[in-house]
Amino acid sequence: MTTPRDLLMIAMDVESGRKAEQGELSLALAGAEVVDLLAARAVGLDGDLLVPGERAALDDPLLDAAAALLVREEPYESLADWLWRRGLGLSAHYEAVLEEEGQLVRQRRRGFSFRAGELLPADSPARRRAEERWRAEDPVLVLLVDSLGGGGEQDGDAPEVADDAVATVLAAVNDALVELAGVRQRRAIENAAFDNIWRGSGG
């Protein structure tokens, strides 16, 4: 399993109340991919720039796809730009792939067996490995889940990440999530103002 796959399994555990919004999860998954690409030396960080590294098979088609999207010519892409570009629709893509693999299954709705229900992690070795990593309080996984607002089960201070590059990625994910929340808040205010104007004009 990879960090983004583990993150998706934990984030989709609806019984724990950690269900995340698609946009937030997509950004976090993009960051989790960078963490694994760093570990595989497929990418490095030069300041806030993603510098492509070794071209090698990563034993995971989703990570291979991520590595193939790296900008390999100067000027290299910033980490923040990568999160937004790679993160566009990424959670839906991961869900589709994992559903095809049988790692996610559709919950049947009572009385509506012909309708597709909510996607949930299947009872599988992959899910158990993700849960073991979560229970072991793996710092990267804990901080990624925390960034989605779902880390309330972990006690004590936030775990420390020894690798400076990984810490930089996690900080960038948090910054992107804050930016996304701000954009949504502004849109909500603008929509509310428009609705007020519409009602006031008798529309």
PyMOL CGO cylinders between C-alpha atoms (Angstrom):
from pymol import cmd
from pymol.cgo import CYLINDER

trace = [
    CYLINDER, 0.00, 0.00, 0.00, 1.00, 3.60, -0.52, 0.3, 1, 1, 1, 1, 1, 1,
    CYLINDER, 1.00, 3.60, -0.52, 0.47, 6.68, 1.62, 0.3, 1, 1, 1, 1, 1, 1,
    CYLINDER, 0.47, 6.68, 1.62, -2.34, 8.07, -0.58, 0.3, 1, 1, 1, 1, 1, 1,
    CYLINDER, -2.34, 8.07, -0.58, -4.10, 4.69, -0.60, 0.3, 1, 1, 1, 1, 1, 1,
    CYLINDER, -4.10, 4.69, -0.60, -3.80, 4.45, 3.19, 0.3, 1, 1, 1, 1, 1, 1,
    CYLINDER, -3.80, 4.45, 3.19, -5.06, 8.01, 3.53, 0.3, 1, 1, 1, 1, 1, 1,
    CYLINDER, -5.06, 8.01, 3.53, -8.09, 7.27, 1.37, 0.3, 1, 1, 1, 1, 1, 1,
    CYLINDER, -8.09, 7.27, 1.37, -8.93, 4.15, 3.40, 0.3, 1, 1, 1, 1, 1, 1,
    CYLINDER, -8.93, 4.15, 3.40, -8.80, 6.06, 6.69, 0.3, 1, 1, 1, 1, 1, 1,
    CYLINDER, -8.80, 6.06, 6.69, -10.59, 9.14, 5.35, 0.3, 1, 1, 1, 1, 1, 1,
    CYLINDER, -10.59, 9.14, 5.35, -13.45, 7.01, 4.01, 0.3, 1, 1, 1, 1, 1, 1,
    CYLINDER, -13.45, 7.01, 4.01, -14.05, 5.27, 7.32, 0.3, 1, 1, 1, 1, 1, 1,
    CYLINDER, -14.05, 5.27, 7.32, -17.47, 6.86, 7.78, 0.3, 1, 1, 1, 1, 1, 1,
    CYLINDER, -17.47, 6.86, 7.78, -18.08, 5.12, 11.12, 0.3, 1, 1, 1, 1, 1, 1,
    CYLINDER, -18.08, 5.12, 11.12, -15.30, 7.21, 12.65, 0.3, 1, 1, 1, 1, 1, 1,
    CYLINDER, -15.30, 7.21, 12.65, -16.76, 10.48, 11.34, 0.3, 1, 1, 1, 1, 1, 1,
    CYLINDER, -16.76, 10.48, 11.34, -13.66, 11.20, 9.26, 0.3, 1, 1, 1, 1, 1, 1,
    CYLINDER, -13.66, 11.20, 9.26, -15.46, 11.51, 5.92, 0.3, 1, 1, 1, 1, 1, 1,
    CYLINDER, -15.46, 11.51, 5.92, -13.75, 14.32, 4.04, 0.3, 1, 1, 1, 1, 1, 1,
    CYLINDER, -13.75, 14.32, 4.04, -14.96, 16.56, 1.23, 0.3, 1, 1, 1, 1, 1, 1,
    CYLINDER, -14.96, 16.56, 1.23, -13.74, 15.68, -2.26, 0.3, 1, 1, 1, 1, 1, 1,
    CYLINDER, -13.74, 15.68, -2.26, -11.73, 18.87, -2.71, 0.3, 1, 1, 1, 1, 1, 1,
    CYLINDER, -11.73, 18.87, -2.71, -9.89, 18.60, 0.58, 0.3, 1, 1, 1, 1, 1, 1,
    CYLINDER, -9.89, 18.60, 0.58, -9.20, 14.92, 0.07, 0.3, 1, 1, 1, 1, 1, 1,
    CYLINDER, -9.20, 14.92, 0.07, -7.88, 15.52, -3.44, 0.3, 1, 1, 1, 1, 1, 1,
    CYLINDER, -7.88, 15.52, -3.44, -5.33, 18.05, -2.20, 0.3, 1, 1, 1, 1, 1, 1,
    CYLINDER, -5.33, 18.05, -2.20, -4.25, 15.76, 0.63, 0.3, 1, 1, 1, 1, 1, 1,
    CYLINDER, -4.25, 15.76, 0.63, -3.90, 12.82, -1.77, 0.3, 1, 1, 1, 1, 1, 1,
    CYLINDER, -3.90, 12.82, -1.77, -1.69, 14.92, -4.06, 0.3, 1, 1, 1, 1, 1, 1,
    CYLINDER, -1.69, 14.92, -4.06, 0.50, 15.75, -1.08, 0.3, 1, 1, 1, 1, 1, 1,
    CYLINDER, 0.50, 15.75, -1.08, 0.61, 12.09, -0.01, 0.3, 1, 1, 1, 1, 1, 1,
    CYLINDER, 0.61, 12.09, -0.01, 1.81, 11.19, -3.50, 0.3, 1, 1, 1, 1, 1, 1,
    CYLINDER, 1.81, 11.19, -3.50, 4.70, 13.64, -3.18, 0.3, 1, 1, 1, 1, 1, 1,
    CYLINDER, 4.70, 13.64, -3.18, 5.65, 12.07, 0.17, 0.3, 1, 1, 1, 1, 1, 1,
    CYLINDER, 5.65, 12.07, 0.17, 5.94, 8.66, -1.49, 0.3, 1, 1, 1, 1, 1, 1,
    CYLINDER, 5.94, 8.66, -1.49, 7.71, 10.08, -4.55, 0.3, 1, 1, 1, 1, 1, 1,
    CYLINDER, 7.71, 10.08, -4.55, 10.27, 11.66, -2.23, 0.3, 1, 1, 1, 1, 1, 1,
    CYLINDER, 10.27, 11.66, -2.23, 10.82, 8.32, -0.49, 0.3, 1, 1, 1, 1, 1, 1,
    CYLINDER, 10.82, 8.32, -0.49, 11.32, 6.63, -3.86, 0.3, 1, 1, 1, 1, 1, 1,
    CYLINDER, 11.32, 6.63, -3.86, 13.73, 9.39, -4.98, 0.3, 1, 1, 1, 1, 1, 1,
    CYLINDER, 13.73, 9.39, -4.98, 11.44, 10.04, -7.93, 0.3, 1, 1, 1, 1, 1, 1,
    CYLINDER, 11.44, 10.04, -7.93, 11.34, 13.71, -6.94, 0.3, 1, 1, 1, 1, 1, 1,
    CYLINDER, 11.34, 13.71, -6.94, 13.26, 16.10, -4.71, 0.3, 1, 1, 1, 1, 1, 1,
    CYLINDER, 13.26, 16.10, -4.71, 12.62, 19.54, -3.28, 0.3, 1, 1, 1, 1, 1, 1,
    CYLINDER, 12.62, 19.54, -3.28, 14.70, 22.59, -4.11, 0.3, 1, 1, 1, 1, 1, 1,
    CYLINDER, 14.70, 22.59, -4.11, 13.11, 25.24, -1.95, 0.3, 1, 1, 1, 1, 1, 1,
    CYLINDER, 13.11, 25.24, -1.95, 9.48, 25.04, -3.00, 0.3, 1, 1, 1, 1, 1, 1,
    CYLINDER, 9.48, 25.04, -3.00, 10.22, 23.52, -6.41, 0.3, 1, 1, 1, 1, 1, 1,
    CYLINDER, 10.22, 23.52, -6.41, 9.63, 19.87, -7.30, 0.3, 1, 1, 1, 1, 1, 1,
    CYLINDER, 9.63, 19.87, -7.30, 12.77, 18.61, -9.02, 0.3, 1, 1, 1, 1, 1, 1,
    CYLINDER, 12.77, 18.61, -9.02, 12.26, 15.32, -10.90, 0.3, 1, 1, 1, 1, 1, 1,
    CYLINDER, 12.26, 15.32, -10.90, 14.55, 12.49, -9.87, 0.3, 1, 1, 1, 1, 1, 1,
    CYLINDER, 14.55, 12.49, -9.87, 15.05, 8.91, -10.95, 0.3, 1, 1, 1, 1, 1, 1,
    CYLINDER, 15.05, 8.91, -10.95, 12.74, 7.37, -13.52, 0.3, 1, 1, 1, 1, 1, 1,
    CYLINDER, 12.74, 7.37, -13.52, 11.81, 4.00, -12.07, 0.3, 1, 1, 1, 1, 1, 1,
    CYLINDER, 11.81, 4.00, -12.07, 8.76, 1.79, -11.73, 0.3, 1, 1, 1, 1, 1, 1,
    CYLINDER, 8.76, 1.79, -11.73, 7.05, 2.51, -8.41, 0.3, 1, 1, 1, 1, 1, 1,
    CYLINDER, 7.05, 2.51, -8.41, 5.00, -0.70, -8.13, 0.3, 1, 1, 1, 1, 1, 1,
    CYLINDER, 5.00, -0.70, -8.13, 1.79, 1.29, -8.07, 0.3, 1, 1, 1, 1, 1, 1,
    CYLINDER, 1.79, 1.29, -8.07, 0.01, 2.58, -11.19, 0.3, 1, 1, 1, 1, 1, 1,
    CYLINDER, 0.01, 2.58, -11.19, -1.33, 5.68, -9.43, 0.3, 1, 1, 1, 1, 1, 1,
    CYLINDER, -1.33, 5.68, -9.43, 2.13, 6.72, -8.23, 0.3, 1, 1, 1, 1, 1, 1,
    CYLINDER, 2.13, 6.72, -8.23, 3.57, 5.92, -11.66, 0.3, 1, 1, 1, 1, 1, 1,
    CYLINDER, 3.57, 5.92, -11.66, 0.95, 8.25, -13.15, 0.3, 1, 1, 1, 1, 1, 1,
    CYLINDER, 0.95, 8.25, -13.15, 1.89, 10.96, -10.67, 0.3, 1, 1, 1, 1, 1, 1,
    CYLINDER, 1.89, 10.96, -10.67, 5.58, 10.64, -11.48, 0.3, 1, 1, 1, 1, 1, 1,
    CYLINDER, 5.58, 10.64, -11.48, 4.82, 10.83, -15.20, 0.3, 1, 1, 1, 1, 1, 1,
    CYLINDER, 4.82, 10.83, -15.20, 3.13, 14.20, -14.66, 0.3, 1, 1, 1, 1, 1, 1,
    CYLINDER, 3.13, 14.20, -14.66, 6.16, 15.85, -13.07, 0.3, 1, 1, 1, 1, 1, 1,
    CYLINDER, 6.16, 15.85, -13.07, 7.51, 18.86, -14.95, 0.3, 1, 1, 1, 1, 1, 1,
    CYLINDER, 7.51, 18.86, -14.95, 10.95, 17.70, -16.08, 0.3, 1, 1, 1, 1, 1, 1,
    CYLINDER, 10.95, 17.70, -16.08, 12.28, 20.91, -17.57, 0.3, 1, 1, 1, 1, 1, 1,
    CYLINDER, 12.28, 20.91, -17.57, 13.27, 24.16, -15.88, 0.3, 1, 1, 1, 1, 1, 1,
    CYLINDER, 13.27, 24.16, -15.88, 11.64, 26.16, -14.51, 0.3, 1, 1, 1, 1, 1, 1,
    CYLINDER, 11.64, 26.16, -14.51, 10.28, 23.33, -12.42, 0.3, 1, 1, 1, 1, 1, 1,
    CYLINDER, 10.28, 23.33, -12.42, 6.81, 23.38, -10.91, 0.3, 1, 1, 1, 1, 1, 1,
    CYLINDER, 6.81, 23.38, -10.91, 6.23, 24.69, -7.41, 0.3, 1, 1, 1, 1, 1, 1,
    CYLINDER, 6.23, 24.69, -7.41, 4.88, 22.32, -4.78, 0.3, 1, 1, 1, 1, 1, 1,
    CYLINDER, 4.88, 22.32, -4.78, 1.78, 24.49, -4.34, 0.3, 1, 1, 1, 1, 1, 1,
    CYLINDER, 1.78, 24.49, -4.34, 1.05, 24.48, -8.09, 0.3, 1, 1, 1, 1, 1, 1,
    CYLINDER, 1.05, 24.48, -8.09, 1.48, 20.70, -8.16, 0.3, 1, 1, 1, 1, 1, 1,
    CYLINDER, 1.48, 20.70, -8.16, -1.05, 20.21, -5.37, 0.3, 1, 1, 1, 1, 1, 1,
    CYLINDER, -1.05, 20.21, -5.37, -3.69, 22.19, -7.26, 0.3, 1, 1, 1, 1, 1, 1,
    CYLINDER, -3.69, 22.19, -7.26, -2.91, 20.70, -10.69, 0.3, 1, 1, 1, 1, 1, 1,
    CYLINDER, -2.91, 20.70, -10.69, -2.55, 17.07, -9.65, 0.3, 1, 1, 1, 1, 1, 1,
    CYLINDER, -2.55, 17.07, -9.65, -5.29, 17.40, -7.04, 0.3, 1, 1, 1, 1, 1, 1,
    CYLINDER, -5.29, 17.40, -7.04, -7.98, 18.34, -9.56, 0.3, 1, 1, 1, 1, 1, 1,
    CYLINDER, -7.98, 18.34, -9.56, -10.49, 15.50, -9.30, 0.3, 1, 1, 1, 1, 1, 1,
    CYLINDER, -10.49, 15.50, -9.30, -7.87, 13.21, -7.76, 0.3, 1, 1, 1, 1, 1, 1,
    CYLINDER, -7.87, 13.21, -7.76, -10.04, 11.73, -5.01, 0.3, 1, 1, 1, 1, 1, 1,
    CYLINDER, -10.04, 11.73, -5.01, -12.66, 10.64, -7.55, 0.3, 1, 1, 1, 1, 1, 1,
    CYLINDER, -12.66, 10.64, -7.55, -9.90, 9.08, -9.66, 0.3, 1, 1, 1, 1, 1, 1,
    CYLINDER, -9.90, 9.08, -9.66, -8.50, 7.17, -6.69, 0.3, 1, 1, 1, 1, 1, 1,
    CYLINDER, -8.50, 7.17, -6.69, -11.98, 6.00, -5.73, 0.3, 1, 1, 1, 1, 1, 1,
    CYLINDER, -11.98, 6.00, -5.73, -12.65, 4.72, -9.26, 0.3, 1, 1, 1, 1, 1, 1,
    CYLINDER, -12.65, 4.72, -9.26, -9.35, 2.81, -9.38, 0.3, 1, 1, 1, 1, 1, 1,
    CYLINDER, -9.35, 2.81, -9.38, -9.77, 1.29, -5.92, 0.3, 1, 1, 1, 1, 1, 1,
    CYLINDER, -9.77, 1.29, -5.92, -13.36, 0.34, -6.66, 0.3, 1, 1, 1, 1, 1, 1,
    CYLINDER, -13.36, 0.34, -6.66, -12.22, -1.43, -9.82, 0.3, 1, 1, 1, 1, 1, 1,
    CYLINDER, -12.22, -1.43, -9.82, -9.58, -3.27, -7.77, 0.3, 1, 1, 1, 1, 1, 1,
    CYLINDER, -9.58, -3.27, -7.77, -12.21, -4.31, -5.22, 0.3, 1, 1, 1, 1, 1, 1,
    CYLINDER, -12.21, -4.31, -5.22, -10.61, -2.26, -2.44, 0.3, 1, 1, 1, 1, 1, 1,
    CYLINDER, -10.61, -2.26, -2.44, -13.76, -0.09, -2.23, 0.3, 1, 1, 1, 1, 1, 1,
    CYLINDER, -13.76, -0.09, -2.23, -17.29, -1.43, -2.42, 0.3, 1, 1, 1, 1, 1, 1,
    CYLINDER, -17.29, -1.43, -2.42, -20.73, 0.11, -2.79, 0.3, 1, 1, 1, 1, 1, 1,
    CYLINDER, -20.73, 0.11, -2.79, -22.91, 0.00, 0.28, 0.3, 1, 1, 1, 1, 1, 1,
    CYLINDER, -22.91, 0.00, 0.28, -26.32, -1.43, -0.57, 0.3, 1, 1, 1, 1, 1, 1,
    CYLINDER, -26.32, -1.43, -0.57, -29.30, 0.71, 0.35, 0.3, 1, 1, 1, 1, 1, 1,
    CYLINDER, -29.30, 0.71, 0.35, -32.18, -1.08, 1.99, 0.3, 1, 1, 1, 1, 1, 1,
    CYLINDER, -32.18, -1.08, 1.99, -35.14, -1.22, -0.31, 0.3, 1, 1, 1, 1, 1, 1,
    CYLINDER, -35.14, -1.22, -0.31, -33.06, 0.21, -3.15, 0.3, 1, 1, 1, 1, 1, 1,
    CYLINDER, -33.06, 0.21, -3.15, -30.81, -2.71, -4.08, 0.3, 1, 1, 1, 1, 1, 1,
    CYLINDER, -30.81, -2.71, -4.08, -30.80, -1.52, -7.69, 0.3, 1, 1, 1, 1, 1, 1,
    CYLINDER, -30.80, -1.52, -7.69, -29.24, 1.81, -6.73, 0.3, 1, 1, 1, 1, 1, 1,
    CYLINDER, -29.24, 1.81, -6.73, -25.55, 2.31, -6.09, 0.3, 1, 1, 1, 1, 1, 1,
    CYLINDER, -25.55, 2.31, -6.09, -24.81, 3.25, -2.51, 0.3, 1, 1, 1, 1, 1, 1,
    CYLINDER, -24.81, 3.25, -2.51, -21.90, 5.01, -0.85, 0.3, 1, 1, 1, 1, 1, 1,
    CYLINDER, -21.90, 5.01, -0.85, -18.38, 3.79, -1.45, 0.3, 1, 1, 1, 1, 1, 1,
    CYLINDER, -18.38, 3.79, -1.45, -16.76, 2.18, 1.59, 0.3, 1, 1, 1, 1, 1, 1,
    CYLINDER, -16.76, 2.18, 1.59, -13.46, 0.39, 2.19, 0.3, 1, 1, 1, 1, 1, 1,
    CYLINDER, -13.46, 0.39, 2.19, -13.81, -3.35, 1.68, 0.3, 1, 1, 1, 1, 1, 1,
    CYLINDER, -13.81, -3.35, 1.68, -12.78, -5.76, 4.41, 0.3, 1, 1, 1, 1, 1, 1,
    CYLINDER, -12.78, -5.76, 4.41, -9.37, -6.46, 2.92, 0.3, 1, 1, 1, 1, 1, 1,
    CYLINDER, -9.37, -6.46, 2.92, -5.68, -6.79, 3.82, 0.3, 1, 1, 1, 1, 1, 1,
    CYLINDER, -5.68, -6.79, 3.82, -5.16, -3.30, 2.36, 0.3, 1, 1, 1, 1, 1, 1,
    CYLINDER, -5.16, -3.30, 2.36, -7.71, -1.80, 4.72, 0.3, 1, 1, 1, 1, 1, 1,
    CYLINDER, -7.71, -1.80, 4.72, -6.24, -3.64, 7.70, 0.3, 1, 1, 1, 1, 1, 1,
    CYLINDER, -6.24, -3.64, 7.70, -2.73, -2.43, 6.84, 0.3, 1, 1, 1, 1, 1, 1,
    CYLINDER, -2.73, -2.43, 6.84, -4.00, 1.16, 6.63, 0.3, 1, 1, 1, 1, 1, 1,
    CYLINDER, -4.00, 1.16, 6.63, -5.74, 0.80, 9.99, 0.3, 1, 1, 1, 1, 1, 1,
    CYLINDER, -5.74, 0.80, 9.99, -2.58, -0.67, 11.55, 0.3, 1, 1, 1, 1, 1, 1,
    CYLINDER, -2.58, -0.67, 11.55, -0.58, 2.29, 10.27, 0.3, 1, 1, 1, 1, 1, 1,
    CYLINDER, -0.58, 2.29, 10.27, -3.20, 4.64, 11.72, 0.3, 1, 1, 1, 1, 1, 1,
    CYLINDER, -3.20, 4.64, 11.72, -3.25, 2.89, 15.11, 0.3, 1, 1, 1, 1, 1, 1,
    CYLINDER, -3.25, 2.89, 15.11, 0.55, 2.97, 15.18, 0.3, 1, 1, 1, 1, 1, 1,
    CYLINDER, 0.55, 2.97, 15.18, 0.24, 6.76, 14.83, 0.3, 1, 1, 1, 1, 1, 1,
    CYLINDER, 0.24, 6.76, 14.83, 2.41, 6.99, 11.75, 0.3, 1, 1, 1, 1, 1, 1,
    CYLINDER, 2.41, 6.99, 11.75, 3.30, 10.71, 11.78, 0.3, 1, 1, 1, 1, 1, 1,
    CYLINDER, 3.30, 10.71, 11.78, 2.68, 11.36, 8.08, 0.3, 1, 1, 1, 1, 1, 1,
    CYLINDER, 2.68, 11.36, 8.08, -0.67, 9.59, 8.01, 0.3, 1, 1, 1, 1, 1, 1,
    CYLINDER, -0.67, 9.59, 8.01, -1.80, 11.21, 11.27, 0.3, 1, 1, 1, 1, 1, 1,
    CYLINDER, -1.80, 11.21, 11.27, -0.91, 14.71, 10.07, 0.3, 1, 1, 1, 1, 1, 1,
    CYLINDER, -0.91, 14.71, 10.07, -2.58, 14.20, 6.69, 0.3, 1, 1, 1, 1, 1, 1,
    CYLINDER, -2.58, 14.20, 6.69, -5.77, 13.00, 8.37, 0.3, 1, 1, 1, 1, 1, 1,
    CYLINDER, -5.77, 13.00, 8.37, -5.53, 15.90, 10.84, 0.3, 1, 1, 1, 1, 1, 1,
    CYLINDER, -5.53, 15.90, 10.84, -5.32, 18.30, 7.92, 0.3, 1, 1, 1, 1, 1, 1,
    CYLINDER, -5.32, 18.30, 7.92, -8.74, 17.03, 6.83, 0.3, 1, 1, 1, 1, 1, 1,
    CYLINDER, -8.74, 17.03, 6.83, -10.13, 17.75, 10.27, 0.3, 1, 1, 1, 1, 1, 1,
    CYLINDER, -10.13, 17.75, 10.27, -10.39, 14.10, 11.20, 0.3, 1, 1, 1, 1, 1, 1,
    CYLINDER, -10.39, 14.10, 11.20, -7.58, 13.53, 13.63, 0.3, 1, 1, 1, 1, 1, 1,
    CYLINDER, -7.58, 13.53, 13.63, -9.53, 13.94, 16.82, 0.3, 1, 1, 1, 1, 1, 1,
    CYLINDER, -9.53, 13.94, 16.82, -8.97, 10.36, 17.96, 0.3, 1, 1, 1, 1, 1, 1,
    CYLINDER, -8.97, 10.36, 17.96, -5.25, 10.89, 18.44, 0.3, 1, 1, 1, 1, 1, 1,
    CYLINDER, -5.25, 10.89, 18.44, -4.23, 12.08, 21.89, 0.3, 1, 1, 1, 1, 1, 1,
    CYLINDER, -4.23, 12.08, 21.89, -1.44, 14.47, 22.80, 0.3, 1, 1, 1, 1, 1, 1,
    CYLINDER, -1.44, 14.47, 22.80, 0.58, 16.86, 20.67, 0.3, 1, 1, 1, 1, 1, 1,
    CYLINDER, 0.58, 16.86, 20.67, 0.87, 16.58, 16.92, 0.3, 1, 1, 1, 1, 1, 1,
    CYLINDER, 0.87, 16.58, 16.92, 3.58, 14.10, 15.90, 0.3, 1, 1, 1, 1, 1, 1,
    CYLINDER, 3.58, 14.10, 15.90, 6.89, 15.39, 14.61, 0.3, 1, 1, 1, 1, 1, 1,
    CYLINDER, 6.89, 15.39, 14.61, 8.23, 14.58, 11.15, 0.3, 1, 1, 1, 1, 1, 1,
    CYLINDER, 8.23, 14.58, 11.15, 12.00, 14.23, 11.06, 0.3, 1, 1, 1, 1, 1, 1,
    CYLINDER, 12.00, 14.23, 11.06, 12.38, 14.64, 7.30, 0.3, 1, 1, 1, 1, 1, 1,
    CYLINDER, 12.38, 14.64, 7.30, 12.43, 18.34, 6.39, 0.3, 1, 1, 1, 1, 1, 1,
    CYLINDER, 12.43, 18.34, 6.39, 11.20, 17.72, 2.84, 0.3, 1, 1, 1, 1, 1, 1,
    CYLINDER, 11.20, 17.72, 2.84, 8.22, 15.70, 4.06, 0.3, 1, 1, 1, 1, 1, 1,
    CYLINDER, 8.22, 15.70, 4.06, 7.44, 18.39, 6.65, 0.3, 1, 1, 1, 1, 1, 1,
    CYLINDER, 7.44, 18.39, 6.65, 7.49, 20.97, 3.86, 0.3, 1, 1, 1, 1, 1, 1,
    CYLINDER, 7.49, 20.97, 3.86, 4.99, 18.92, 1.86, 0.3, 1, 1, 1, 1, 1, 1,
    CYLINDER, 4.99, 18.92, 1.86, 2.65, 18.55, 4.83, 0.3, 1, 1, 1, 1, 1, 1,
    CYLINDER, 2.65, 18.55, 4.83, 2.82, 22.29, 5.51, 0.3, 1, 1, 1, 1, 1, 1,
    CYLINDER, 2.82, 22.29, 5.51, 2.01, 22.98, 1.84, 0.3, 1, 1, 1, 1, 1, 1,
    CYLINDER, 2.01, 22.98, 1.84, -1.03, 20.69, 2.06, 0.3, 1, 1, 1, 1, 1, 1,
    CYLINDER, -1.03, 20.69, 2.06, -2.26, 22.61, 5.09, 0.3, 1, 1, 1, 1, 1, 1,
    CYLINDER, -2.26, 22.61, 5.09, -1.75, 25.93, 3.30, 0.3, 1, 1, 1, 1, 1, 1,
    CYLINDER, -1.75, 25.93, 3.30, -3.68, 24.69, 0.26, 0.3, 1, 1, 1, 1, 1, 1,
    CYLINDER, -3.68, 24.69, 0.26, -6.54, 23.48, 2.45, 0.3, 1, 1, 1, 1, 1, 1,
    CYLINDER, -6.54, 23.48, 2.45, -6.71, 26.87, 4.18, 0.3, 1, 1, 1, 1, 1, 1,
    CYLINDER, -6.71, 26.87, 4.18, -6.78, 28.56, 0.78, 0.3, 1, 1, 1, 1, 1, 1,
    CYLINDER, -6.78, 28.56, 0.78, -9.56, 26.23, -0.40, 0.3, 1, 1, 1, 1, 1, 1,
    CYLINDER, -9.56, 26.23, -0.40, -11.61, 26.99, 2.72, 0.3, 1, 1, 1, 1, 1, 1,
    CYLINDER, -11.61, 26.99, 2.72, -11.15, 30.71, 2.09, 0.3, 1, 1, 1, 1, 1, 1,
    CYLINDER, -11.15, 30.71, 2.09, -12.30, 30.42, -1.51, 0.3, 1, 1, 1, 1, 1, 1,
    CYLINDER, -12.30, 30.42, -1.51, -15.39, 28.49, -0.45, 0.3, 1, 1, 1, 1, 1, 1,
    CYLINDER, -15.39, 28.49, -0.45, -16.19, 31.04, 2.24, 0.3, 1, 1, 1, 1, 1, 1,
    CYLINDER, -16.19, 31.04, 2.24, -15.94, 33.92, -0.21, 0.3, 1, 1, 1, 1, 1, 1,
    CYLINDER, -15.94, 33.92, -0.21, -18.18, 32.12, -2.68, 0.3, 1, 1, 1, 1, 1, 1,
    CYLINDER, -18.18, 32.12, -2.68, -20.73, 31.42, 0.04, 0.3, 1, 1, 1, 1, 1, 1,
    CYLINDER, -20.73, 31.42, 0.04, -20.78, 35.12, 1.01, 0.3, 1, 1, 1, 1, 1, 1,
    CYLINDER, -20.78, 35.12, 1.01, -21.10, 36.19, -2.63, 0.3, 1, 1, 1, 1, 1, 1,
    CYLINDER, -21.10, 36.19, -2.63, -23.91, 33.70, -3.26, 0.3, 1, 1, 1, 1, 1, 1,
    CYLINDER, -23.91, 33.70, -3.26, -25.75, 34.82, -0.13, 0.3, 1, 1, 1, 1, 1, 1,
    CYLINDER, -25.75, 34.82, -0.13, -25.44, 38.46, -1.21, 0.3, 1, 1, 1, 1, 1, 1,
    CYLINDER, -25.44, 38.46, -1.21, -26.75, 37.61, -4.68, 0.3, 1, 1, 1, 1, 1, 1,
    CYLINDER, -26.75, 37.61, -4.68, -29.70, 35.74, -3.17, 0.3, 1, 1, 1, 1, 1, 1,
    CYLINDER, -29.70, 35.74, -3.17, -30.54, 38.76, -1.01, 0.3, 1, 1, 1, 1, 1, 1,
    CYLINDER, -30.54, 38.76, -1.01, -30.42, 41.07, -4.02, 0.3, 1, 1, 1, 1, 1, 1,
    CYLINDER, -30.42, 41.07, -4.02, -32.58, 38.65, -6.03, 0.3, 1, 1, 1, 1, 1, 1,
    CYLINDER, -32.58, 38.65, -6.03, -35.21, 38.44, -3.31, 0.3, 1, 1, 1, 1, 1, 1,
    CYLINDER, -35.21, 38.44, -3.31, -35.16, 42.20, -2.79, 0.3, 1, 1, 1, 1, 1, 1,
    CYLINDER, -35.16, 42.20, -2.79, -35.80, 42.81, -6.48, 0.3, 1, 1, 1, 1, 1, 1,
    CYLINDER, -35.80, 42.81, -6.48, -38.80, 40.53, -6.39, 0.3, 1, 1, 1, 1, 1, 1,
    CYLINDER, -38.80, 40.53, -6.39, -37.12, 37.92, -8.60, 0.3, 1, 1, 1, 1, 1, 1,
]
cmd.load_cgo(trace, "trace")
